[in-house]
Amino acid sequence: MAPRASTAQARESTQRQFTRQAYLGISKAINKMTGGGEYERGAISPTPERLRYIAQVAGGGVLRELEKVINRSVAASRGEKVQASSVPVAGRFFGEVDRDLVARSRYYEGSKRLEALEGSLKAAKKGGDAETVERLQRANPEVGLIHANNRAQQAIQKLNNQAAQVIGDREPLREID
């Protein structure tokens, strides 16, 4: 199977915001201009996320605030809820804590710890170091959650793929969320 082009690798979250779709378009154009196709990489094939990062480093806070203005305007015109914390400039000083974002952040921090632990366990097992495996298991009672974390990651990936398929249709996207 040929490597997928950067645009096919775009995260579902990139497709959710209006301005991030611009980076997706730029990524496709660069890939195509350098010999790539829908599923083949060109000589230069940056991901939309990498392009956004570079643009934000170059454009700084002004670009980030401009993106907020555009994204919030588009969201409001579509009848979507606009959170106070996402209001340009003023959102830094007031607004509600996004409980979903906090929960997501905690989940991913825990998941990273479990993935690191799993990597250490696999390396110790592969190296035949039963003493280290036993020590890691004793010191980390959460080792029993590794399998559940892997299943959860697979389920999240599946949901993200489904969300990317219905990105323009609010009702199915809301159900997936």
N, CA, C and O atoms as a DFTB+ gen file, in Angstrom:
708 C
 N C O
     1  1       0.844      -1.182       0.000
     2  2       0.000       0.000       0.000
     3  2       0.886       1.241       0.000
     4  3       1.848       1.308       0.766
     5  1       0.583       2.215      -0.837
     6  2       1.359       3.445      -0.924
     7  2       1.140       4.302       0.309
     8  3       0.064       4.258       0.906
     9  1       2.153       5.093       0.708
    10  2       1.957       5.968       1.857
    11  2       0.878       6.992       1.554
    12  3       0.741       7.459       0.423
    13  1       0.134       7.323       2.555
    14  2      -0.962       8.266       2.361
    15  2      -0.429       9.687       2.319
    16  3       0.534      10.021       3.009
    17  1      -1.050      10.503       1.519
    18  2      -0.658      11.905       1.418
    19  2      -0.993      12.624       2.717
    20  3      -1.827      12.167       3.499
    21  1      -0.335      13.748       2.933
    22  2      -0.522      14.492       4.177
    23  2      -1.981      14.876       4.398
    24  3      -2.444      14.927       5.537
    25  1      -2.695      15.141       3.334
    26  2      -4.097      15.545       3.501
    27  2      -4.962      14.387       3.963
    28  3      -5.955      14.591       4.663
    29  1      -4.598      13.185       3.582
    30  2      -5.357      12.022       4.043
    31  2      -5.069      11.743       5.511
    32  3      -5.832      11.048       6.181
    33  1      -3.953      12.294       6.008
    34  2      -3.574      12.091       7.399
    35  2      -4.096      13.193       8.304
    36  3      -3.888      13.150       9.516
    37  1      -4.769      14.179       7.731
    38  2      -5.239      15.309       8.529
    39  2      -6.145      14.822       9.653
    40  3      -7.021      13.980       9.456
    41  1      -5.910      15.369      10.814
    42  2      -6.718      14.990      11.958
    43  2      -8.140      15.480      11.773
    44  3      -8.389      16.516      11.157
    45  1      -9.056      14.717      12.317
    46  2     -10.468      15.087      12.254
    47  2     -10.683      16.455      12.888
    48  3     -11.508      17.230      12.405
    49  1      -9.959      16.766      13.958
    50  2     -10.119      18.064      14.621
    51  2      -9.709      19.213      13.714
    52  3     -10.230      20.321      13.844
    53  1      -8.782      18.963      12.797
    54  2      -8.368      19.997      11.858
    55  2      -9.524      20.362      10.935
    56  3      -9.656      21.517      10.531
    57  1     -10.346      19.402      10.608
    58  2     -11.438      19.645       9.681
    59  2     -12.627      20.331      10.339
    60  3     -13.521      20.810       9.641
    61  1     -12.656      20.388      11.660
    62  2     -13.803      20.954      12.371
    63  2     -13.846      22.471      12.356
    64  3     -14.930      23.052      12.398
    65  1     -12.700      23.125      12.298
    66  2     -12.683      24.579      12.336
    67  2     -12.416      25.141      10.957
    68  3     -11.603      24.618      10.195
    69  1     -13.114      26.207      10.655
    70  2     -13.079      26.806       9.330
    71  2     -11.658      27.165       8.899
    72  3     -11.235      26.798       7.803
    73  1     -10.912      27.883       9.755
    74  2      -9.575      28.316       9.341
    75  2      -8.621      27.136       9.186
    76  3      -7.703      27.183       8.367
    77  1      -8.831      26.094       9.956
    78  2      -7.937      24.941       9.832
    79  2      -8.145      24.233       8.503
    80  3      -7.241      23.555       8.014
    81  1      -9.311      24.380       7.920
    82  2      -9.558      23.799       6.609
    83  2      -8.697      24.487       5.549
    84  3      -8.356      23.883       4.531
    85  1      -8.346      25.767       5.796
    86  2      -7.453      26.472       4.876
    87  2      -6.089      25.792       4.850
    88  3      -5.489      25.634       3.787
    89  1      -5.600      25.389       6.025
    90  2      -4.317      24.688       6.082
    91  2      -4.412      23.345       5.363
    92  3      -3.445      22.899       4.746
    93  1      -5.553      22.715       5.441
    94  2      -5.785      21.462       4.730
    95  2      -5.672      21.701       3.224
    96  3      -5.035      20.922       2.515
    97  1      -6.290      22.774       2.739
    98  2      -6.218      23.121       1.317
    99  2      -4.797      23.438       0.871
   100  3      -4.363      23.001      -0.195
   101  1      -4.077      24.199       1.687
   102  2      -2.688      24.539       1.367
   103  2      -1.835      23.274       1.338
   104  3      -0.985      23.111       0.463
   105  1      -2.067      22.384       2.296
   106  2      -1.335      21.127       2.347
   107  2      -1.570      20.305       1.081
   108  3      -0.634      19.749       0.507
   109  1      -2.828      20.236       0.653
   110  2      -3.148      19.508      -0.582
   111  2      -2.443      20.126      -1.778
   112  3      -1.898      19.414      -2.622
   113  1      -2.454      21.455      -1.850
   114  2      -1.839      22.148      -2.982
   115  2      -0.326      21.893      -3.036
   116  3       0.221      21.610      -4.102
   117  1       0.339      21.994      -1.894
   118  2       1.792      21.762      -1.850
   119  2       2.095      20.321      -2.247
   120  3       3.017      20.066      -3.021
   121  1       1.320      19.384      -1.717
   122  2       1.520      17.977      -2.043
   123  2       1.357      17.747      -3.540
   124  3       2.166      17.052      -4.155
   125  1       0.317      18.325      -4.125
   126  2       0.047      18.132      -5.553
   127  2       1.116      18.790      -6.419
   128  3       1.548      18.216      -7.418
   129  1       1.545      19.997      -6.037
   130  2       2.554      20.717      -6.819
   131  2       3.903      20.008      -6.794
   132  3       4.719      20.204      -7.695
   133  1       4.144      19.199      -5.790
   134  2       5.433      18.502      -5.694
   135  2       5.322      17.031      -6.098
   136  3       6.144      16.205      -5.702
   137  1       4.294      16.716      -6.892
   138  2       4.200      15.388      -7.488
   139  2       3.343      14.379      -6.744
   140  3       3.311      13.207      -7.119
   141  1       2.650      14.805      -5.702
   142  2       1.816      13.882      -4.938
   143  2       0.413      13.779      -5.498
   144  3       0.021      14.534      -6.387
   145  1      -0.317      12.850      -4.971
   146  2      -1.708      12.652      -5.347
   147  2      -2.538      12.486      -4.091
   148  3      -2.090      12.821      -2.994
   149  1      -3.737      11.974      -4.248
   150  2      -4.634      11.819      -3.109
   151  2      -4.065      10.862      -2.065
   152  3      -4.258      11.068      -0.867
   153  1      -3.358       9.809      -2.513
   154  2      -2.808       8.839      -1.576
   155  2      -1.296       8.689      -1.666
   156  3      -0.722       7.831      -0.996
   157  1      -0.646       9.505      -2.479
   158  2       0.804       9.457      -2.601
   159  2       1.380      10.779      -2.123
   160  3       0.816      11.850      -2.350
   161  1       2.509      10.672      -1.462
   162  2       3.198      11.875      -0.987
   163  2       3.969      12.512      -2.140
   164  3       4.550      11.830      -2.984
   165  1       3.954      13.834      -2.143
   166  2       4.802      14.564      -3.062
   167  2       6.180      14.708      -2.454
   168  3       6.434      14.211      -1.357
   169  1       7.082      15.393      -3.167
   170  2       8.424      15.623      -2.639
   171  2       8.355      16.408      -1.332
   172  3       9.160      16.198      -0.425
   173  1       7.384      17.313      -1.250
   174  2       7.125      18.060      -0.017
   175  2       5.663      17.815       0.317
   176  3       4.776      18.111      -0.483
   177  1       5.420      17.274       1.496
   178  2       4.054      16.901       1.865
   179  2       3.796      17.181       3.346
   180  3       3.665      16.259       4.150
   181  1       3.726      18.477       3.693
   182  2       3.501      18.797       5.111
   183  2       2.068      18.502       5.534
   184  3       1.138      18.599       4.732
   185  1       1.902      18.142       6.800
   186  2       0.547      17.937       7.310
   187  2      -0.093      19.294       7.556
   188  3       0.618      20.277       7.761
   189  1      -1.413      19.370       7.540
   190  2      -2.080      20.643       7.838
   191  2      -1.715      21.167       9.232
   192  3      -1.603      22.376       9.435
   193  1      -1.535      20.267      10.173
   194  2      -1.182      20.682      11.530
   195  2       0.199      21.324      11.569
   196  3       0.411      22.305      12.282
   197  1       1.136      20.773      10.805
   198  2       2.487      21.340      10.757
   199  2       2.453      22.719      10.105
   200  3       3.122      23.643      10.567
   201  1       1.676      22.858       9.033
   202  2       1.545      24.169       8.385
   203  2       0.951      25.199       9.344
   204  3       1.393      26.347       9.385
   205  1      -0.035      24.786      10.100
   206  2      -0.659      25.693      11.068
   207  2       0.350      26.119      12.115
   208  3       0.418      27.293      12.478
   209  1       1.126      25.178      12.596
   210  2       2.142      25.484      13.600
   211  2       3.140      26.515      13.053
   212  3       3.447      27.501      13.723
   213  1       3.636      26.287      11.851
   214  2       4.604      27.202      11.237
   215  2       3.979      28.590      11.059
   216  3       4.612      29.604      11.353
   217  1       2.739      28.626      10.578
   218  2       2.052      29.908      10.382
   219  2       1.882      30.632      11.713
   220  3       2.055      31.849      11.783
   221  1       1.548      29.903      12.757
   222  2       1.339      30.548      14.047
   223  2       2.646      31.014      14.670
   224  3       2.670      32.015      15.386
   225  1       3.726      30.302      14.404
   226  2       5.019      30.776      14.888
   227  2       5.358      32.084      14.173
   228  3       5.810      33.043      14.799
   229  1       5.139      32.115      12.862
   230  2       5.449      33.315      12.088
   231  2       4.460      34.454      12.386
   232  3       4.859      35.611      12.524
   233  1       3.176      34.114      12.482
   234  2       2.148      35.139      12.667
   235  2       1.894      35.511      14.109
   236  3       1.328      36.567      14.388
   237  1       2.305      34.658      15.027
   238  2       2.173      34.946      16.449
   239  2       0.741      35.107      16.914
   240  3      -0.194      34.542      16.347
   241  1       0.601      35.897      17.965
   242  2      -0.690      36.114      18.604
   243  2      -1.710      36.769      17.690
   244  3      -2.907      36.501      17.792
   245  1      -1.237      37.627      16.797
   246  2      -2.158      38.306      15.878
   247  2      -2.875      37.276      15.007
   248  3      -4.091      37.350      14.829
   249  1      -2.129      36.323      14.470
   250  2      -2.738      35.288      13.629
   251  2      -3.695      34.419      14.443
   252  3      -4.785      34.091      13.975
   253  1      -3.290      34.044      15.663
   254  2      -4.168      33.214      16.497
   255  2      -5.475      33.938      16.797
   256  3      -6.543      33.328      16.743
   257  1      -5.407      35.207      17.105
   258  2      -6.625      35.966      17.400
   259  2      -7.472      36.141      16.140
   260  3      -8.700      36.099      16.212
   261  1      -6.828      36.337      14.985
   262  2      -7.562      36.440      13.722
   263  2      -8.281      35.133      13.413
   264  3      -9.425      35.142      12.958
   265  1      -7.615      34.016      13.658
   266  2      -8.264      32.715      13.461
   267  2      -9.487      32.582      14.362
   268  3     -10.521      32.066      13.938
   269  1      -9.371      33.050      15.609
   270  2     -10.513      32.992      16.528
   271  2     -11.679      33.807      15.994
   272  3     -12.824      33.357      16.035
   273  1     -11.394      35.008      15.492
   274  2     -12.449      35.864      14.952
   275  2     -13.169      35.147      13.815
   276  3     -14.398      35.099      13.781
   277  1     -12.404      34.597      12.895
   278  2     -12.995      33.913      11.736
   279  2     -13.777      32.675      12.179
   280  3     -14.925      32.483      11.776
   281  1     -13.153      31.840      13.005
   282  2     -13.813      30.608      13.449
   283  2     -15.091      30.897      14.227
   284  3     -16.101      30.228      14.009
   285  1     -15.072      31.866      15.116
   286  2     -16.264      32.198      15.908
   287  2     -17.356      32.805      15.045
   288  3     -18.540      32.560      15.280
   289  1     -16.973      33.593      14.052
   290  2     -17.971      34.174      13.143
   291  2     -18.669      33.085      12.337
   292  3     -19.891      33.089      12.194
   293  1     -17.888      32.167      11.822
   294  2     -18.458      31.066      11.048
   295  2     -19.336      30.196      11.949
   296  3     -20.435      29.808      11.555
   297  1     -18.854      29.889      13.158
   298  2     -19.634      29.062      14.089
   299  2     -20.950      29.742      14.441
   300  3     -21.995      29.092      14.469
   301  1     -20.908      31.037      14.709
   302  2     -22.128      31.775      15.056
   303  2     -23.096      31.808      13.877
   304  3     -24.307      31.691      14.068
   305  1     -22.573      31.966      12.657
   306  2     -23.449      31.997      11.481
   307  2     -24.107      30.643      11.234
   308  3     -25.166      30.574      10.610
   309  1     -23.489      29.569      11.717
   310  2     -24.056      28.225      11.572
   311  2     -24.991      27.878      12.731
   312  3     -25.594      26.805      12.756
   313  1     -25.100      28.798      13.687
   314  2     -25.961      28.548      14.831
   315  2     -25.326      27.703      15.903
   316  3     -26.026      27.183      16.772
   317  1     -23.999      27.548      15.865
   318  2     -23.297      26.763      16.865
   319  2     -23.036      27.622      18.100
   320  3     -22.929      28.846      18.011
   321  1     -22.936      26.964      19.243
   322  2     -22.674      27.658      20.492
   323  2     -21.236      28.188      20.489
   324  3     -20.300      27.469      20.141
   325  1     -21.076      29.456      20.880
   326  2     -19.763      30.066      20.954
   327  2     -19.412      30.220      22.428
   328  3     -20.094      30.939      23.157
   329  1     -18.360      29.554      22.867
   330  2     -17.957      29.617      24.269
   331  2     -17.260      30.946      24.542
   332  3     -16.530      31.465      23.698
   333  1     -17.497      31.482      25.727
   334  2     -16.893      32.759      26.107
   335  2     -15.374      32.694      26.066
   336  3     -14.723      33.683      25.729
   337  1     -14.805      31.552      26.403
   338  2     -13.349      31.429      26.425
   339  2     -12.738      31.479      25.028
   340  3     -11.531      31.675      24.895
   341  1     -13.545      31.307      23.992
   342  2     -13.013      31.334      22.636
   343  2     -13.207      32.689      21.956
   344  3     -12.889      32.840      20.777
   345  1     -13.724      33.669      22.689
   346  2     -13.881      35.012      22.143
   347  2     -12.493      35.636      22.033
   348  3     -11.731      35.619      23.000
   349  1     -12.157      36.185      20.866
   350  2     -10.828      36.770      20.695
   351  2     -10.511      37.817      21.755
   352  3     -11.394      38.570      22.165
   353  1      -9.290      37.868      22.189
   354  2      -8.700      38.762      23.186
   355  2      -9.400      38.652      24.538
   356  3      -8.769      38.278      25.525
   357  1     -10.680      38.969      24.600
   358  2     -11.404      38.971      25.875
   359  2     -11.505      37.574      26.478
   360  3     -11.586      37.441      27.699
   361  1     -11.501      36.542      25.659
   362  2     -11.624      35.171      26.141
   363  2     -10.502      34.766      27.077
   364  3     -10.637      33.799      27.828
   365  1      -9.392      35.497      27.041
   366  2      -8.273      35.203      27.936
   367  2      -8.574      35.635      29.368
   368  3      -7.951      35.150      30.312
   369  1      -9.531      36.549      29.524
   370  2      -9.778      37.137      30.831
   371  2     -11.051      36.658      31.507
   372  3     -11.215      36.826      32.715
   373  1     -11.949      36.065      30.738
   374  2     -13.176      35.551      31.327
   375  2     -13.640      34.343      30.537
   376  3     -13.113      34.025      29.471
   377  1     -14.611      33.702      31.075
   378  2     -15.150      32.536      30.388
   379  2     -15.230      31.364      31.336
   380  3     -14.703      31.396      32.448
   381  1     -15.888      30.348      30.878
   382  2     -16.079      29.156      31.690
   383  2     -15.024      28.120      31.350
   384  3     -14.500      28.078      30.237
   385  1     -14.730      27.298      32.321
   386  2     -13.816      26.195      32.083
   387  2     -14.579      25.138      31.284
   388  3     -15.694      24.757      31.640
   389  1     -13.972      24.684      30.221
   390  2     -14.584      23.649      29.394
   391  2     -14.331      22.310      30.059
   392  3     -13.233      21.762      29.965
   393  1     -15.354      21.778      30.739
   394  2     -15.187      20.530      31.490
   395  2     -14.792      19.366      30.581
   396  3     -14.021      18.496      30.987
   397  1     -15.313      19.348      29.361
   398  2     -14.938      18.282      28.428
   399  2     -13.456      18.359      28.090
   400  3     -12.775      17.338      28.001
   401  1     -12.963      19.580      27.903
   402  2     -11.554      19.762      27.580
   403  2     -10.666      19.332      28.747
   404  3      -9.620      18.718      28.536
   405  1     -11.073      19.648      29.963
   406  2     -10.324      19.242      31.154
   407  2     -10.299      17.715      31.256
   408  3      -9.247      17.121      31.492
   409  1     -11.458      17.088      31.077
   410  2     -11.531      15.624      31.149
   411  2     -10.678      14.983      30.058
   412  3      -9.975      14.003      30.306
   413  1     -10.743      15.543      28.848
   414  2      -9.953      15.024      27.736
   415  2      -8.457      15.143      28.044
   416  3      -7.685      14.219      27.790
   417  1      -8.069      16.272      28.584
   418  2      -6.670      16.499      28.918
   419  2      -6.193      15.499      29.971
   420  3      -5.103      14.940      29.852
   421  1      -7.007      15.276      30.996
   422  2      -6.642      14.304      32.032
   423  2      -6.535      12.900      31.454
   424  3      -5.624      12.145      31.795
   425  1      -7.472      12.557      30.580
   426  2      -7.444      11.235      29.960
   427  2      -6.144      11.044      29.174
   428  3      -5.467      10.027      29.327
   429  1      -5.799      12.019      28.337
   430  2      -4.614      11.861      27.499
   431  2      -3.323      11.873      28.310
   432  3      -2.359      11.209      27.931
   433  1      -3.282      12.612      29.417
   434  2      -2.105      12.565      30.293
   435  2      -1.949      11.160      30.887
   436  3      -0.847      10.611      30.913
   437  1      -3.052      10.589      31.361
   438  2      -3.017       9.229      31.903
   439  2      -2.668       8.210      30.842
   440  3      -1.923       7.263      31.095
   441  1      -3.204       8.407      29.662
   442  2      -2.942       7.495      28.560
   443  2      -1.465       7.516      28.183
   444  3      -0.878       6.465      27.921
   445  1      -0.867       8.684      28.152
   446  2       0.566       8.781      27.840
   447  2       1.403       8.036      28.882
   448  3       2.363       7.346      28.538
   449  1       1.032       8.181      30.154
   450  2       1.763       7.467      31.207
   451  2       1.652       5.958      31.018
   452  3       2.634       5.231      31.161
   453  1       0.429       5.490      30.690
   454  2       0.241       4.047      30.478
   455  2       1.009       3.559      29.258
   456  3       1.564       2.460      29.278
   457  1       1.050       4.356      28.202
   458  2       1.792       3.970      27.002
   459  2       3.286       3.884      27.291
   460  3       3.967       2.980      26.807
   461  1       3.795       4.833      28.084
   462  2       5.211       4.799      28.453
   463  2       5.509       3.562      29.305
   464  3       6.523       2.891      29.113
   465  1       4.619       3.275      30.239
   466  2       4.779       2.095      31.087
   467  2       4.740       0.829      30.238
   468  3       5.553      -0.075      30.429
   469  1       3.800       0.766      29.307
   470  2       3.702      -0.391      28.427
   471  2       4.984      -0.566      27.610
   472  3       5.464      -1.685      27.427
   473  1       5.527       0.539      27.125
   474  2       6.775       0.476      26.370
   475  2       7.926      -0.057      27.213
   476  3       8.730      -0.866      26.749
   477  1       7.996       0.409      28.467
   478  2       9.046      -0.074      29.371
   479  2       8.884      -1.561      29.650
   480  3       9.865      -2.304      29.652
   481  1       7.659      -1.995      29.885
   482  2       7.402      -3.412      30.150
   483  2       7.773      -4.282      28.946
   484  3       8.402      -5.330      29.096
   485  1       7.377      -3.837      27.756
   486  2       7.688      -4.605      26.543
   487  2       9.193      -4.707      26.329
   488  3       9.710      -5.767      25.975
   489  1       9.896      -3.585      26.550
   490  2      11.351      -3.591      26.359
   491  2      12.020      -4.524      27.361
   492  3      12.937      -5.267      27.012
   493  1      11.552      -4.482      28.618
   494  2      12.136      -5.359      29.642
   495  2      11.844      -6.825      29.325
   496  3      12.713      -7.682      29.487
   497  1      10.624      -7.112      28.873
   498  2      10.286      -8.501      28.517
   499  2      11.127      -8.970      27.337
   500  3      11.649     -10.085      27.341
   501  1      11.253      -8.113      26.327
   502  2      12.030      -8.464      25.144
   503  2      13.494      -8.705      25.512
   504  3      14.159      -9.571      24.943
   505  1      13.975      -7.928      26.467
   506  2      15.354      -8.086      26.915
   507  2      15.542      -9.218      27.898
   508  3      16.661      -9.488      28.334
   509  1      14.450      -9.884      28.251
   510  2      14.536     -11.013      29.170
   511  2      14.821     -10.600      30.610
   512  3      15.332     -11.401      31.393
   513  1      14.501      -9.375      30.961
   514  2      14.771      -8.854      32.305
   515  2      13.523      -9.000      33.175
   516  3      12.786      -8.037      33.386
   517  1      13.296     -10.207      33.675
   518  2      12.113     -10.501      34.477
   519  2      12.091      -9.694      35.766
   520  3      11.019      -9.347      36.262
   521  1      13.265      -9.392      36.314
   522  2      13.346      -8.611      37.556
   523  2      12.783      -7.200      37.342
   524  3      12.033      -6.701      38.181
   525  1      13.135      -6.566      36.239
   526  2      12.616      -5.223      35.937
   527  2      11.120      -5.274      35.671
   528  3      10.379      -4.399      36.120
   529  1      10.672      -6.288      34.948
   530  2       9.237      -6.444      34.689
   531  2       8.483      -6.526      36.007
   532  3       7.475      -5.845      36.197
   533  1       8.976      -7.365      36.917
   534  2       8.321      -7.535      38.213
   535  2       8.349      -6.236      39.019
   536  3       7.359      -5.875      39.656
   537  1       9.477      -5.541      38.990
   538  2       9.602      -4.279      39.722
   539  2       8.632      -3.239      39.179
   540  3       7.979      -2.536      39.951
   541  1       8.536      -3.135      37.859
   542  2       7.608      -2.181      37.240
   543  2       6.155      -2.509      37.596
   544  3       5.358      -1.613      37.876
   545  1       5.825      -3.787      37.582
   546  2       4.454      -4.193      37.907
   547  2       4.111      -3.893      39.366
   548  3       2.998      -3.466      39.670
   549  1       5.068      -4.118      40.263
   550  2       4.825      -3.817      41.689
   551  2       4.702      -2.318      41.926
   552  3       3.841      -1.874      42.686
   553  1       5.553      -1.545      41.281
   554  2       5.594      -0.090      41.500
   555  2       4.449       0.647      40.797
   556  3       4.168       1.802      41.118
   557  1       3.793      -0.011      39.848
   558  2       2.755       0.636      39.040
   559  2       1.495      -0.213      39.011
   560  3       1.298      -0.987      38.075
   561  1       0.641      -0.085      40.013
   562  2      -0.570      -0.900      40.046
   563  2      -1.495      -0.637      38.848
   564  3      -2.355      -1.458      38.532
   565  1      -1.312       0.507      38.187
   566  2      -2.148       0.819      37.026
   567  2      -1.785      -0.014      35.797
   568  3      -2.402       0.143      34.743
   569  1      -0.791      -0.899      35.920
   570  2      -0.399      -1.758      34.813
   571  2      -1.597      -2.569      34.296
   572  3      -1.655      -2.922      33.119
   573  1      -2.536      -2.852      35.181
   574  2      -3.733      -3.593      34.786
   575  2      -4.658      -2.810      33.856
   576  3      -5.572      -3.379      33.261
   577  1      -4.420      -1.516      33.734
   578  2      -5.265      -0.674      32.878
   579  2      -4.732      -0.543      31.450
   580  3      -5.391       0.046      30.593
   581  1      -3.562      -1.083      31.197
   582  2      -2.949      -0.922      29.877
   583  2      -3.842      -1.473      28.772
   584  3      -4.051      -0.809      27.757
   585  1      -4.367      -2.672      28.959
   586  2      -5.219      -3.288      27.933
   587  2      -6.478      -2.445      27.700
   588  3      -6.877      -2.222      26.557
   589  1      -7.092      -1.984      28.778
   590  2      -8.301      -1.146      28.654
   591  2      -7.964       0.162      27.944
   592  3      -8.757       0.654      27.141
   593  1      -6.797       0.726      28.234
   594  2      -6.378       1.963      27.565
   595  2      -6.201       1.740      26.066
   596  3      -6.600       2.578      25.256
   597  1      -5.613       0.628      25.707
   598  2      -5.428       0.316      24.281
   599  2      -6.769       0.168      23.564
   600  3      -6.933       0.640      22.439
   601  1      -7.728      -0.491      24.224
   602  2      -9.066      -0.630      23.627
   603  2      -9.739       0.738      23.502
   604  3     -10.389       1.024      22.496
   605  1      -9.582       1.576      24.520
   606  2     -10.174       2.917      24.480
   607  2      -9.561       3.742      23.351
   608  3     -10.273       4.461      22.650
   609  1      -8.262       3.643      23.175
   610  2      -7.590       4.377      22.096
   611  2      -8.114       3.931      20.727
   612  3      -8.321       4.754      19.835
   613  1      -8.325       2.628      20.574
   614  2      -8.859       2.118      19.307
   615  2     -10.274       2.627      19.076
   616  3     -10.630       2.980      17.951
   617  1     -11.086       2.668      20.132
   618  2     -12.459       3.166      20.008
   619  2     -12.465       4.649      19.667
   620  3     -13.275       5.093      18.853
   621  1     -11.575       5.417      20.276
   622  2     -11.484       6.855      19.984
   623  2     -11.066       7.069      18.540
   624  3     -11.620       7.927      17.852
   625  1     -10.095       6.298      18.077
   626  2      -9.653       6.412      16.691
   627  2     -10.799       6.110      15.723
   628  3     -10.969       6.796      14.715
   629  1     -11.576       5.086      16.040
   630  2     -12.716       4.723      15.198
   631  2     -13.742       5.867      15.169
   632  3     -14.266       6.207      14.108
   633  1     -14.023       6.451      16.329
   634  2     -14.961       7.579      16.393
   635  2     -14.430       8.791      15.633
   636  3     -15.191       9.467      14.940
   637  1     -13.139       9.072      15.754
   638  2     -12.547      10.186      15.016
   639  2     -12.658       9.964      13.512
   640  3     -12.933      10.900      12.761
   641  1     -12.446       8.727      13.072
   642  2     -12.593       8.416      11.646
   643  2     -14.040       8.606      11.196
   644  3     -14.288       9.137      10.113
   645  1     -14.995       8.177      12.022
   646  2     -16.408       8.381      11.692
   647  2     -16.742       9.864      11.636
   648  3     -17.467      10.309      10.747
   649  1     -16.213      10.630      12.588
   650  2     -16.472      12.072      12.619
   651  2     -15.917      12.749      11.379
   652  3     -16.549      13.655      10.837
   653  1     -14.747      12.325      10.920
   654  2     -14.156      12.914       9.724
   655  2     -15.027      12.660       8.497
   656  3     -15.036      13.468       7.568
   657  1     -15.760      11.543       8.483
   658  2     -16.620      11.217       7.346
   659  2     -17.866      12.100       7.283
   660  3     -18.406      12.328       6.200
   661  1     -18.329      12.601       8.436
   662  2     -19.567      13.392       8.473
   663  2     -19.305      14.821       8.949
   664  3     -20.180      15.453       9.540
   665  1     -18.102      15.323       8.690
   666  2     -17.662      16.589       9.254
   667  2     -18.604      17.753       8.919
   668  3     -18.726      18.681       9.719
   669  1     -19.254      17.728       7.792
   670  2     -20.128      18.839       7.422
   671  2     -21.562      18.705       7.913
   672  3     -22.348      19.641       7.767
   673  1     -21.912      17.589       8.479
   674  2     -23.291      17.316       8.903
   675  2     -23.374      17.362      10.427
   676  3     -22.926      16.442      11.111
   677  1     -23.955      18.448      10.954
   678  2     -23.910      18.697      12.404
   679  2     -24.575      17.620      13.253
   680  3     -24.054      17.273      14.313
   681  1     -25.704      17.084      12.818
   682  2     -26.436      16.137      13.666
   683  2     -25.675      14.838      13.894
   684  3     -25.503      14.436      15.045
   685  1     -25.209      14.161      12.834
   686  2     -24.417      12.950      13.080
   687  2     -23.121      13.243      13.843
   688  3     -22.671      12.425      14.646
   689  1     -22.527      14.407      13.589
   690  2     -21.309      14.782      14.295
   691  2     -21.584      14.969      15.781
   692  3     -20.771      14.578      16.618
   693  1     -22.715      15.558      16.108
   694  2     -23.101      15.749      17.507
   695  2     -23.282      14.400      18.181
   696  3     -22.876      14.218      19.329
   697  1     -23.894      13.443      17.470
   698  2     -24.096      12.100      18.039
   699  2     -22.763      11.421      18.297
   700  3     -22.587      10.778      19.331
   701  1     -21.821      11.554      17.368
   702  2     -20.509      10.945      17.537
   703  2     -19.778      11.580      18.713
   704  3     -19.132      10.889      19.501
   705  1     -19.885      12.887      18.823
   706  2     -19.244      13.586      19.958
   707  2     -19.789      13.097      21.267
   708  3     -19.370      13.569      22.325
